[in-house]
Amino acid sequence: MKILLKYIFLIIPIITFAQIDEMEQDSTTIKYLIIEGDSMPRTAINLDEVMLLHKLKFDSKKDRIRYLILRRKTIKVYPYAKMAADRLDSLNSRLATLKRKRDKNRYTRMMQKYIEGEFSDELKKLSRTEGQILIKLIHRQTGKTTFELVKELRNGWRAFWFNTTASMFDISMKREFDPYHDKEDYLIEDILQRNFQSGKLERQKSALDLNFYDLTDKWLFSKTQ
């Protein structure tokens, strides 16, 4: 398990068209939109998107406890999945600027060593179920399974070997995040949305095409109807 979680993070190693100026006038801030030298006052206020979430209901005390345990574990591992997506974006952006394969390999190794040193101790503390949730959330945030990422950034043999090792702990690196067909994944998505809303977790757009309202209708409301 420790070997698997260690390698999860070894693999993950504007044009501006307009600018906004602020002018103070009678203690009221007036914002102007500057476009190619012309300005116009902004009469609208930008608001963050707010989702209307249904009230949580459970069929039994056992289901409620299961949800609370899943919530604790999801909140714990999500920051690592978000970090994985951030590191992957940074890695790909940097590699795109490098021409020689030797320089790309050197930078990838440097990123891997940095991530290992920064997060290895924390990852070793994850349980088996937390590790599986992390693998699914990495797929949610990057659009690729951990197996695919290993295969791309290391090689196919290592990806096969680590997946085989993971299977000994009942963890598949090929596991995808699929809330449309897996009830637990839907509950994980529900937990994420609620904690994005409360500010407990920092929102990061999923790489997958997910519609939370469609998911809720499928798993909850369609059954009650």
Protein Blocks (a to p, Z undefined) as FASTA:
>chain_A
ZZmmmmmmmmmmpacfbdcddddeehiacddddeehiacddfbdcddddddddddddfbf
klmmmmmmmmmmmmmmmmmmmmmmmmmmmmmmmmmmpmblklmmmmmmmmmmmmmmmmmm
mmmmpcfklmmmmmmmmmmmnopafklmmmmmmcmklmmmmmmmmmmnopafkbccdfkl
mmklmmmmmmmmmmmmnomaccdddfbdcdfklmmmmmmmmmmZZ
